[in-house]
Amino acid sequence: MSQRKLAVLILFLGLTLGMDSSLLATTPRSTRITDEITPDIDQAIEKALAEKRMPGCVVLVARGGDVLYKKEHGNRRIEPSVEPMTVDTVFDMASLTKPIVTATSIMQLVEVGKVDLDAPVVTYLPEFRGHGKEAITIKQLLIHTSGLTPDNALSDYENGWPDAYENICNLKLLSKPGERFRYSDVGFILLGEVVARVSQMPLDQYAAKHIFQPLGMNDSCFNPSQSLAERAVTTTKVDGEWLKGMVHDPRARYCDGVAGHAGLFSTANDLTLYAQAMLDARDSHTTHLLKPQTLAQITKPYDAAGNTRGLGWDKQSVYSSNRGKSMSSSAYGHGGFTGTAMWIDPELDLVVIFLSNRVHPNEKGSINTLAGQIGTIAADACRKHQQSTTALSTKLGVDVLADNHFELLKGKRVGLIANHTSRNKAGRPTHLLLAESPEVDLVALFSPEHGFAGSLDQSHIGDMVDPETGITVKSLYGESRKPTPKQLEGIDVLVFDIQDIGCRFYTYISTMGLAMEAAAEQGIPFVVLDRPNPLGGEVIEGPLLDRDEHSFVAFHSIPVRHGMTIGELARMMNEERGWKTDLTVVPLSDWHRDQLLLDTGLPWRNTSPNMRNLTQAMIYPGVGLLEMTNVSVGRGTDTPFEVLGAPWIDGSQLATRINSYNLPGVKAIAVEFTPDASKYEGTLCGGVNFIITDWASFRTLDLGWATASSLRALYPNDWETDRLHTLLRNDRVKECILQAESPEKISQTYENEIKQFAKRRAPFLIYP
């Protein structure tokens, strides 16, 4: 058995046994990296366990939103009794509290103008003065160059926080502010107090409201509840009692478990949510933990007297032995005394989380080199993968346009139809590229379904003003879905640049068609900046529309999976609809019909709120056809279109029936899920999870037919098919489904139509 197929089998078995499917790698690319790193990481950890460098650990490695490695090893307690480690174990994060809670909170307050990084600490803590401390700035506390002691006497804390704070305010400096790098818990204890004073909320409450709750970090807190403490590691023994769910750091304990330097408890899954939020903050079009400019500020390198630090984060310092050696210069991370470490590498899109209880049972464990070794293994694999994809040089239409210095638009007043997917290969938004070009006069913006930021899932979207250019964005999913003559006034050329997913009922191509028609009516040239079909250009699947069945979700008579780019579709529709639009397609460079998106070297970017990865895009044409009936297709879950269910479905029964068709490249497994939005919100649904096991042989429409016929055969009285026609638009196929026919028989009903379509599309194809 090949490594790739073995990995898929392991994934399949893991899901069957109830592992968290929302945090499993599912794309072929991530599976290949998983195959490479798993043996090396396992071996390194087993060696460390044998050497008793820790009793156990949880390790999680993620890249680009895919979890590449996620495992528990060893035990979370060995004294006074053995308790096995689990992936959901709650860990004492120790000094990871500093960046995740304290520095993040400070930077959020900087964003809203309540804290100034260059202001003296005394501005916010008037009592903190004397002995030269008035010169210490917030930034110096964040990068450990304040001149304060690493830790003052433990006895200073024994009477609780008020006395401890007074003792800190009386401290003398060990060096002048800015003169030396000296890692200081005291500095972050003060920063925690700054957060509390400025926000008028205790640090733990501020973090819960502004960090944990917005990100869904449900297992993260100070002073864990009894239920969380039951899952916590055991650390050390104090006064004859083992600490479990109580902070290990004695100064934090004296401060009732809440301090700016230590006290956070969390899990590997929760840290992944935080890390992904930090990576997502690079994008100005997403809702995020920090704004992009704040993210850049907190993670950029600062000279800390010969050490390189971020604001609250480590980058390259004497404490960086837990950092992967091959990580990029943009990487930032931190460790914790209890045996924790997390590193985030934006250049590699990589997250490495290592959580252990190395202080148990005797405070003698050592894990920093191990954490660094695991980071190196992961970073090496990512770099190897990057090098292997450099030959994949597909260039987008917008990049080709830019390479030609926007000559096509030179001196023109341009209207652009765009959304959050409208970016060049490097990630720069198309509307900003045009606005910044001296050759182009960008005068109007238009947005499709889901809005300009791609974040809205509603039936009517109004106009807005783009904050970066000040240009009004006119909605084409509001009062009108076709640009009106008034909206097109003053435009010399209309440009379309939106990523489609290769499915007939995905509405971006409908918006393009209506805009082409409007442009033709007003005598305005129309330019399409082409983008690859993420599902490839060879495979054609599904029936065409019945005659006169056109609608916004059935705009042109093409198969459900048509295998064409938006530029090719524009050429076809212009000819076949007789619009006579003055059409120019700026083609892709180095794209071939046999390439899926994962073969191009281009990144996946969510095309709409519920289209979050390539797996979902591949499954969508088949499973999405059914969502107008009374089944949930996973909207309101972490895995839309990868699951299907309803309260009246027996998941095991449905999975068995679907798998009985022996569909190549896909398996269905029984699951339960509860949507938190959309259909069956808050109701437990039985159903199935679809797992692609071989991308080359998988046919999404066959999966759709197998699922539909199984629903009909098993639940003829429960499954309501009245609205099945909404997206299907083909009576013969609907009748086959109502008869619970096999996928093979259903496909035969339109086999000749597919052959005719292949001939019909040939004159409009651009790529080999």
C-alpha positions in Angstrom: 0.0 0.0 0.0 1.3 3.5 -0.9 2.1 6.0 1.8 -0.6 8.3 0.4 -3.3 5.6 0.5 -2.2 4.5 3.9 -2.5 8.1 5.2 -6.0 8.3 3.7 -6.9 5.0 5.4 -5.6 6.3 8.7 -7.6 9.5 8.2 -10.7 7.4 7.4 -10.3 5.2 10.5 -9.6 8.3 12.7 -12.8 9.9 11.7 -14.7 6.7 12.2 -13.4 6.6 15.8 -14.7 10.0 16.5 -11.6 12.3 16.0 -12.2 16.0 15.5 -12.7 16.1 11.7 -12.6 19.9 11.6 -8.9 19.7 12.5 -7.8 17.0 10.1 -5.7 17.5 6.9 -7.8 16.6 3.9 -6.0 17.9 0.8 -3.6 15.8 -1.2 -0.9 18.4 -0.7 -1.2 18.4 3.1 -1.3 14.7 3.2 2.0 14.5 1.3 3.7 16.7 3.9 2.0 14.7 6.7 3.5 11.5 5.3 7.0 13.2 5.3 7.0 14.6 8.8 5.1 12.0 10.9 7.8 9.3 11.2 10.5 11.9 12.1 8.3 13.7 14.7 7.2 10.4 16.2 10.8 9.2 16.5 12.0 12.4 18.2 9.2 12.3 20.7 9.6 8.6 21.5 13.3 9.2 22.1 12.6 12.1 24.5 10.0 10.0 26.4 12.6 7.2 26.8 15.1 9.8 28.1 12.4 11.0 30.6 12.6 14.6 29.4 8.9 14.8 30.0 6.1 12.4 30.9 4.0 13.3 27.8 3.0 15.9 25.2 0.6 16.9 22.6 2.0 18.2 19.3 0.1 20.0 16.5 1.5 21.1 13.2 -0.6 23.1 10.8 -0.1 24.8 7.4 -2.4 26.9 5.4 -5.4 25.9 7.5 -4.7 22.1 7.2 -3.5 20.2 10.3 -0.5 18.1 9.2 0.2 16.4 12.5 -1.8 16.2 15.7 -1.0 13.6 18.3 -0.8 12.9 22.0 2.1 11.0 23.4 2.8 9.5 26.9 1.0 10.6 30.0 -0.3 13.8 31.5 0.4 12.4 34.9 2.6 9.7 36.3 2.3 10.4 40.0 0.5 9.6 42.3 -1.2 7.6 39.5 -0.8 7.2 35.8 -3.2 9.3 33.6 -2.8 8.9 29.8 -2.3 12.0 27.6 -5.2 13.0 25.3 -5.3 15.5 22.5 -7.8 17.6 24.4 -5.6 17.8 27.5 -5.6 21.3 29.2 -2.1 22.6 29.7 -0.6 25.3 32.0 0.8 27.7 29.3 3.2 29.5 31.7 4.9 32.3 29.7 2.9 31.7 26.6 0.5 33.9 28.6 2.8 36.8 27.8 2.2 37.0 24.0 -1.2 35.3 23.7 -3.0 37.3 26.4 -1.0 40.2 27.6 0.8 41.5 24.4 -2.3 40.8 22.3 -4.5 42.8 24.8 -2.0 45.7 24.8 -2.0 45.8 21.0 -5.8 45.8 20.9 -5.8 48.8 23.2 -3.1 50.4 21.0 -5.5 50.0 18.0 -8.3 51.9 19.7 -6.0 54.7 20.9 -6.0 53.8 24.6 -2.4 52.9 24.8 0.7 54.4 23.2 3.7 52.1 22.8 6.1 54.9 23.3 4.4 56.4 26.3 6.1 55.9 29.7 4.5 53.2 31.8 3.9 55.8 34.5 1.3 57.4 32.2 -1.0 54.4 32.9 0.4 53.4 36.3 1.1 56.7 38.2 2.4 54.8 41.2 5.2 53.2 39.1 7.9 55.8 39.6 11.2 56.5 41.3 14.7 55.2 40.8 14.5 56.1 37.1 11.5 54.0 36.3 9.7 57.0 34.9 11.6 56.6 31.7 10.5 53.0 31.0 8.1 52.8 28.0 5.4 50.3 27.2 7.5 49.0 24.3 10.5 48.4 26.5 8.4 46.2 28.7 7.2 44.3 25.7 10.7 43.6 24.4 12.3 43.1 27.8 14.7 46.1 27.8 13.1 48.0 30.7 16.1 47.5 33.1 13.8 45.7 35.6 14.8 42.5 37.4 13.7 39.2 35.8 11.8 38.3 39.1 11.6 40.1 42.4 11.5 38.1 45.6 8.7 35.6 46.0 8.1 37.0 49.5 7.0 40.2 47.8 3.9 38.4 46.6 2.9 36.4 49.6 0.3 38.9 50.8 -1.5 39.1 47.5 -1.7 41.5 44.6 -2.1 44.9 46.3 1.1 44.4 48.3 2.9 42.8 45.5 2.2 45.7 43.2 3.4 48.2 45.8 6.6 46.1 46.1 7.1 46.2 42.4 6.6 50.0 42.3 9.5 50.2 44.9 11.9 48.2 42.8 15.2 49.7 41.6 16.5 49.3 38.1 19.3 46.9 37.3 20.3 48.9 34.2 19.1 51.9 32.3 16.0 51.5 30.2 16.9 50.3 26.7 20.5 49.4 27.6 20.2 45.6 28.2 18.0 42.7 27.2 16.8 41.1 30.4 13.8 38.7 30.2 11.5 40.0 32.9 8.3 38.5 34.3 8.0 41.7 36.3 7.6 43.7 33.1 4.7 41.6 31.9 3.0 41.6 35.4 3.0 45.4 35.0 1.6 45.1 31.4 -1.2 43.0 32.8 -2.0 45.8 35.2 -1.9 48.3 32.4 -4.6 46.3 30.5 -6.7 46.1 33.7 -6.4 49.9 34.4 -7.0 51.1 30.8 -9.8 48.7 29.9 -11.3 48.8 33.4 -11.5 45.0 33.4 -9.3 42.4 35.1 -6.9 40.8 32.7 -8.6 37.5 32.7 -12.0 39.0 31.9 -10.6 41.2 29.2 -9.0 38.2 27.5 -12.1 36.2 27.7 -14.2 38.9 26.1 -11.8 40.2 23.5 -9.7 37.1 22.6 -11.1 33.8 23.7 -14.8 34.2 23.1 -14.5 35.8 19.6 -12.1 33.1 18.4 -14.1 30.2 19.9 -11.3 29.3 22.3 -13.7 27.6 24.7 -11.0 25.7 26.7 -8.9 28.8 27.4 -9.0 30.7 30.6 -7.3 31.6 33.8 -8.3 29.5 36.9 -9.9 26.6 35.0 -13.3 25.3 36.1 -13.5 21.9 37.7 -14.5 20.2 34.4 -11.5 21.7 32.6 -9.2 21.0 35.5 -10.1 17.3 35.2 -8.5 17.3 31.8 -5.5 19.3 32.9 -1.9 18.0 33.3 -0.5 17.5 36.7 2.6 19.7 37.3 4.4 19.8 40.6 3.7 19.2 44.3 3.1 22.2 46.6 2.5 21.7 50.4 2.0 18.0 49.8 -0.6 18.5 47.0 -0.2 17.9 43.3 -1.1 20.9 41.2 -3.8 20.1 38.6 -5.7 23.0 37.1 -3.9 25.4 39.4 -1.1 27.6 37.9 2.4 26.4 38.4 4.0 29.8 38.7 4.1 30.7 42.4 3.9 34.5 41.8 0.8 34.0 39.7 -0.7 31.8 42.4 -0.2 34.5 45.0 -2.0 36.9 42.6 -5.1 34.6 42.6 -4.1 32.8 39.4 -4.2 35.9 37.2 -1.1 37.7 36.1 0.4 39.2 32.9 3.3 36.8 32.8 1.6 33.4 33.6 -1.7 31.9 34.4 -3.2 31.0 31.1 -4.6 27.4 30.6 -5.4 26.2 27.1 -5.3 23.3 24.6 -3.6 22.5 21.3 -6.9 23.1 19.4 -7.5 26.5 21.0 -3.9 27.6 20.3 -4.5 26.6 16.7 -7.5 28.9 16.6 -5.4 31.7 17.9 -2.5 31.0 15.6 -4.8 30.9 12.5 -6.4 34.2 13.6 -2.9 35.7 13.7 -2.2 34.4 10.2 -5.7 35.6 9.0 -5.0 39.1 10.3 -2.7 39.6 7.3 -5.8 40.0 5.2 -7.6 43.4 5.5 -10.8 41.8 4.2 -11.3 39.4 7.1 -12.6 39.9 10.6 -9.6 39.4 12.7 -7.9 39.5 16.1 -5.7 42.4 15.1 -5.7 44.8 12.2 -3.0 44.0 9.5 -1.0 47.1 10.5 -1.1 46.1 14.2 -0.1 42.5 13.3 2.9 43.9 11.4 3.8 46.0 14.4 3.6 43.2 17.0 5.5 40.7 14.9 8.2 42.7 13.2 11.8 42.5 14.5 13.0 44.9 17.2 16.6 45.2 18.4 16.5 44.3 22.1 20.1 45.0 22.9 21.5 42.4 20.6 18.5 40.1 20.6 15.7 40.1 18.1 12.2 40.3 19.6 8.7 41.1 18.6 6.3 42.9 20.9 5.7 40.1 23.5 7.0 37.5 21.0 10.4 35.9 20.6 12.0 35.9 17.2 15.8 35.3 17.5 17.2 35.6 21.0 19.0 33.6 23.6 15.6 32.0 24.4 15.0 30.7 20.9 16.2 27.1 21.3 12.6 26.0 20.9 12.4 27.6 17.4 12.8 25.6 14.2 16.2 26.3 12.7 14.9 26.5 9.2 12.0 28.8 10.0 12.0 32.1 8.1 13.0 35.4 9.6 9.3 36.4 9.8 8.6 33.6 12.3 7.6 34.5 15.8 6.9 32.4 18.9 7.4 31.8 22.6 7.9 29.2 25.2 6.7 28.5 28.7 8.5 27.2 31.8 6.1 24.2 32.2 7.2 22.8 28.8 5.1 24.7 26.2 6.1 26.3 23.0 4.3 27.8 19.9 5.9 29.2 16.7 4.1 30.8 13.8 5.9 31.3 10.5 3.9 33.6 8.1 6.3 33.0 5.2 5.8 29.3 5.4 2.1 29.6 6.6 3.2 27.3 9.3 2.1 26.7 12.9 4.0 24.4 15.3 2.6 23.8 18.8 4.3 21.7 21.4 2.6 21.3 24.8 4.1 19.2 27.6 4.2 18.9 31.4 8.0 18.6 31.6 7.9 19.9 35.2 6.1 16.8 36.3 7.0 15.1 38.6 10.3 16.5 39.7 10.9 19.8 37.8 13.8 18.1 35.9 12.4 17.7 32.4 13.8 19.5 29.4 12.0 20.0 26.1 13.2 23.2 24.3 15.6 21.3 22.0 12.8 18.8 21.2 10.3 21.5 20.4 13.0 23.2 18.2 13.7 19.9 16.5 10.0 19.4 15.7 9.8 22.9 14.3 12.8 22.2 12.1 11.2 19.0 10.8 8.0 20.8 9.9 9.8 23.9 8.4 12.1 21.7 6.3 9.1 19.8 4.9 7.4 23.1 4.0 10.5 24.5 2.4 10.9 21.3 0.4 7.3 21.5 -0.7 7.7 25.2 -1.6 10.7 24.3 -3.8 8.7 21.5 -5.5 6.0 24.0 -6.4 8.1 26.8 -7.7 8.0 25.1 -11.1 4.2 25.5 -10.9 4.3 29.0 -12.3 0.6 29.6 -13.2 0.1 33.4 -13.5 -3.3 35.0 -13.0 -4.9 37.3 -15.6 -4.4 40.3 -13.3 -0.7 39.5 -13.0 -0.4 39.3 -16.8 -2.2 42.7 -17.0 0.2 44.2 -14.5 3.3 42.7 -16.3 2.1 44.7 -19.3 1.9 47.9 -17.2 -1.9 47.9 -17.5 -1.6 48.9 -21.1 -5.1 47.6 -21.9 -6.6 50.1 -19.4 -4.2 53.0 -20.0 -6.0 56.3 -19.8 -9.4 54.7 -19.3 -12.0 55.3 -16.6 -12.4 51.8 -15.2 -15.2 50.1 -13.4 -14.2 46.9 -11.6 -16.4 44.0 -10.6 -14.6 42.3 -7.7 -14.6 40.9 -4.2 -12.2 39.5 -1.6 -10.9 36.9 -4.1 -9.8 39.5 -6.5 -6.1 39.5 -5.8 -2.9 39.0 -7.6 -0.7 35.9 -7.0 1.2 37.7 -4.2 -2.2 38.6 -2.5 -2.5 42.3 -3.4 -6.1 43.2 -4.1 -6.9 44.0 -7.7 -8.7 47.2 -6.9 -5.7 48.6 -5.1 -3.4 47.6 -7.9 -5.6 49.6 -10.3 -6.0 52.5 -7.9 -2.3 52.8 -7.4 -1.4 52.6 -11.1 -0.8 55.9 -12.7 -2.0 54.4 -16.0 -5.5 53.7 -14.7 -8.3 55.8 -13.5 -10.4 53.5 -11.2 -13.8 55.2 -10.9 -16.3 52.5 -9.9 -16.4 49.3 -8.0 -19.1 46.6 -8.1 -19.6 43.5 -5.9 -21.4 40.1 -6.4 -23.3 37.8 -4.0 -21.7 37.8 -0.5 -20.5 41.4 -1.0 -17.1 43.1 -1.6 -15.5 41.4 1.4 -17.1 38.1 0.7 -18.4 37.8 4.3 -22.2 38.2 3.9 -24.6 35.3 3.5 -27.9 37.1 2.9 -30.5 37.6 0.2 -30.0 41.4 -0.3 -26.8 43.4 0.0 -26.6 47.2 -0.1 -23.9 49.5 -1.4 -20.9 50.4 0.7 -17.8 52.6 0.5 -14.4 50.9 0.2 -12.4 52.3 3.1 -9.1 52.0 1.3 -10.0 53.9 -1.9 -13.0 55.9 -0.8 -14.9 54.6 -3.9 -18.5 53.5 -3.6 -19.0 49.7 -4.1 -22.2 49.2 -6.0 -23.9 46.0 -5.1 -25.0 43.6 -7.9 -26.9 41.5 -5.3 -29.3 44.1 -4.1 -32.0 46.1 -5.9 -30.6 44.9 -9.2 -28.3 42.0 -10.2 -27.5 43.6 -13.5 -25.6 46.9 -13.7 -28.0 49.7 -14.5 -27.2 52.4 -17.2 -26.9 54.9 -14.4 -24.4 52.8 -12.5 -22.3 52.5 -15.7 -22.2 56.3 -16.4 -18.7 57.6 -16.7 -17.1 54.2 -17.2 -14.9 53.6 -20.3 -14.3 49.9 -19.7 -15.8 47.4 -17.3 -13.4 44.8 -15.8 -14.4 41.4 -14.2 -11.9 39.7 -11.8 -13.5 37.2 -9.4 -12.5 33.6 -8.6 -15.2 31.0 -9.6 -15.2 27.4 -8.4 -16.3 25.7 -11.6 -19.9 24.9 -10.7 -23.0 26.0 -12.8 -25.1 27.2 -9.8 -22.3 29.2 -8.2 -23.5 32.7 -9.0 -20.3 34.7 -9.8 -20.6 33.6 -13.5 -24.2 34.8 -13.5 -23.0 38.2 -12.3 -20.4 38.2 -15.1 -23.0 37.3 -17.7 -25.5 40.0 -16.7 -22.6 42.6 -16.5 -21.5 41.6 -20.0 -25.0 42.0 -21.3 -25.3 45.5 -19.7 -21.9 46.5 -21.1 -23.0 45.5 -24.6 -26.2 47.5 -24.2 -24.2 50.6 -23.2 -21.4 50.1 -25.8 -18.8 49.6 -23.0 -15.9 47.2 -23.6 -15.7 44.3 -21.2 -12.4 42.8 -19.9 -12.2 39.4 -18.0 -9.0 38.9 -16.0 -9.0 35.1 -16.2 -8.5 32.7 -13.3 -8.1 28.9 -13.2 -11.0 26.6 -12.7 -10.0 25.1 -9.3 -11.6 21.8 -10.3 -9.6 21.6 -13.5 -10.5 21.9 -17.1 -10.8 18.3 -18.3 -13.6 16.6 -16.4 -17.1 17.5 -17.4 -20.0 16.2 -15.2 -23.7 16.5 -14.7 -26.7 17.2 -16.9 -27.4 20.4 -18.8 -30.4 22.6 -18.2 -33.8 21.6 -19.6 -35.0 24.1 -22.2 -36.3 27.5 -20.7 -35.0 26.7 -17.3 -32.7 29.7 -16.9 -32.4 31.6 -13.6 -29.7 33.3 -11.6 -28.5 29.9 -10.3 -28.9 28.4 -13.8 -27.7 31.2 -16.0 -26.5 29.3 -19.1 -27.1 25.8 -20.4 -23.9 24.1 -19.3 -23.2 20.9 -17.2 -23.1 21.3 -13.5 -19.3 20.8 -13.5 -18.3 22.4 -16.8 -14.5 22.4 -16.8 -14.1 26.0 -18.1 -12.4 29.1 -16.8 -14.4 32.3 -16.4 -12.7 33.7 -19.5 -13.7 30.7 -21.6 -17.3 30.9 -20.3 -17.4 34.6 -21.2 -16.4 33.8 -24.7 -19.0 31.0 -24.9 -21.9 33.1 -23.5 -21.1 36.2 -25.6 -21.4 34.1 -28.7 -24.3 31.9 -27.8 -26.4 34.6 -26.2 -25.7 37.0 -29.1 -24.7 39.9 -26.9 -22.0 41.1 -29.2 -20.1 42.5 -26.2 -16.7 44.0 -27.0 -14.9 41.3 -25.0 -11.3 40.9 -24.1 -10.0 38.0 -22.0 -6.6 38.6 -20.4 -5.5 34.9 -20.2 -3.7 33.0 -17.6 0.0 32.1 -18.1 1.1 28.5 -17.7 -2.2 26.9 -16.9 -3.2 23.6 -18.4 -6.6 21.8 -18.4 -5.4 18.9 -16.4 -4.4 21.1 -13.4 -6.5 21.4 -10.3 -5.8 24.4 -8.1 -3.4 22.4 -6.0 -1.2 21.8 -9.1 -0.8 25.5 -9.9 1.2 26.9 -6.9 -1.6 29.4 -6.3 -3.1 29.6 -2.8 -6.7 28.7 -1.9 -8.7 31.7 -0.8 -12.2 31.2 0.6 -14.5 32.1 -2.3 -17.6 32.6 -0.1 -18.4 32.3 3.6 -19.1 28.5 3.3 -16.6 27.6 0.7 -13.5 27.2 2.8 -11.2 24.8 1.1 -10.6 22.9 -2.2 -12.2 19.7 -0.8 -15.4 21.5 -0.2 -15.3 23.1 -3.7 -14.7 19.6 -5.2 -17.7 18.1 -3.3 -20.0 21.1 -3.8 -21.3 20.5 -7.3 -22.7 17.0 -6.3 -23.7 17.6 -2.7 -24.7 21.3 -3.1 -27.4 20.2 -5.6 -29.4 18.8 -2.7 -29.3 21.7 -0.3 -32.6 23.2 -1.4 -34.3 20.0 0.0 -34.8 19.4 3.7 -31.3 18.2 4.5 -28.4 20.2 6.0 -25.3 20.3 3.9 -23.2 21.5 6.8 -23.9 25.2 6.8 -23.4 26.4 10.3 -20.6 23.8 10.9 -16.8 23.9 10.4 -17.1 21.6 7.4 -19.9 22.8 5.0 -20.5 20.5 2.1 -18.2 17.8 3.6 -21.2 16.7 5.7 -24.9 16.1 5.0 -27.5 15.2 7.5 -30.9 15.8 9.2 -32.6 14.9 12.5 -34.4 12.0 10.8 -31.3 10.4 9.2 -29.5 7.4 10.6 -25.9 8.1 9.7 -24.7 4.5 9.7 -27.6 3.4 7.5 -27.0 6.2 5.0 -23.2 5.7 4.9 -23.7 2.0 4.2 -26.1 2.7 1.4 -23.9 5.3 -0.3 -20.8 3.1 0.0 -22.6 0.2 -1.5 -22.3 1.9 -4.9 -18.5 1.6 -4.6 -17.9 5.1 -5.9 -14.2 5.6 -6.9 -12.2 8.1 -4.9 -14.6 8.8 -2.0 -16.0 7.2 1.1 -18.9 8.2 3.4 -18.8 7.7 7.1 -21.4 8.2 9.8 -21.3 11.3 11.9 -23.5 13.5 14.1 -23.4 17.3 14.0 -25.3 20.2 15.3 -25.4 23.3 13.0 -25.1 26.6 14.8 -26.7 28.5 12.0 -28.9 27.8 8.9 -31.0 24.7 8.5 -31.6 22.7 11.7 -29.8 25.3 13.8 -29.2 24.0 17.3 -30.6 20.5 16.4 -28.6 17.3 16.4 -28.4 15.8 13.0 -27.4 12.3 12.0 -25.6 12.1 8.7 -22.5 11.4 6.8 -19.0 12.9 6.3 -17.6 12.6 2.7 -13.9 11.8 2.5 -12.1 12.2 -0.8 -9.6 9.3 -1.0 -8.4 9.7 -4.6 -8.8 13.1 -6.3 -8.1 11.8 -9.8 -10.9 9.2 -9.9 -13.4 11.1 -7.7 -16.6 12.3 -9.5 -18.6 14.7 -7.5 -21.9 14.3 -9.4 -21.8 10.5 -8.9 -21.5 11.2 -5.2 -24.5 13.5 -5.5 -26.6 10.9 -7.3 -25.6 8.2 -4.8 -26.6 10.4 -1.9 -29.8 11.5 -3.4 -30.9 7.9 -4.4 -30.0 6.6 -1.0 -32.1 9.3 0.7 -35.0 8.4 -1.6 -34.7 4.7 -0.9 -34.2 5.0 2.8 -36.4 7.9 3.7 -39.1 8.3 1.1 -41.5 9.9 3.5 -39.0 12.2 5.3 -36.9 13.5 2.4 -38.8 16.4 0.7 -37.9 16.7 -2.9 -40.3 19.5 -4.0 -37.4 22.0 -4.3 -34.8 19.5 -5.7 -35.4 21.1 -9.1 -34.2 24.5 -8.0 -30.6 23.8 -8.7 -30.9 20.6 -10.7 -33.2 21.9 -13.5 -33.4 18.6 -15.3 -36.6 16.5 -15.2 -35.0 13.2 -16.4 -32.4 13.2 -13.7 -35.0 14.2 -11.1 -37.2 11.3 -12.1 -34.3 8.9 -11.8 -33.6 10.1 -8.3 -37.3 9.6 -7.4 -37.0 6.1 -8.6 -33.8 5.6 -6.5 -31.8 4.7 -9.6 -28.0 4.0 -9.4 -25.4 6.8 -10.1 -24.4 4.8 -13.2 -27.9 4.8 -14.6 -28.5 8.4 -13.8 -25.3 9.4 -15.6 -26.3 7.5 -18.7 -29.3 9.8 -19.1 -27.1 12.7 -20.1 -24.0 10.9 -21.4 -24.7 12.1 -25.0 -25.3 15.6 -23.9 -21.9 15.7 -22.3 -20.3 14.6 -25.5 -22.1 17.2 -27.5 -21.2 19.9 -24.9 -17.5 18.9 -25.2 -17.7 19.7 -28.9 -19.8 22.8 -28.3 -17.2 24.3 -25.9 -14.2 23.5 -28.0 -14.1 26.8 -30.1 -14.1 28.8 -26.9 -11.3 27.0 -25.0 -8.1 29.0 -24.5 -5.8 26.5 -22.8 -4.4 23.2 -23.9 
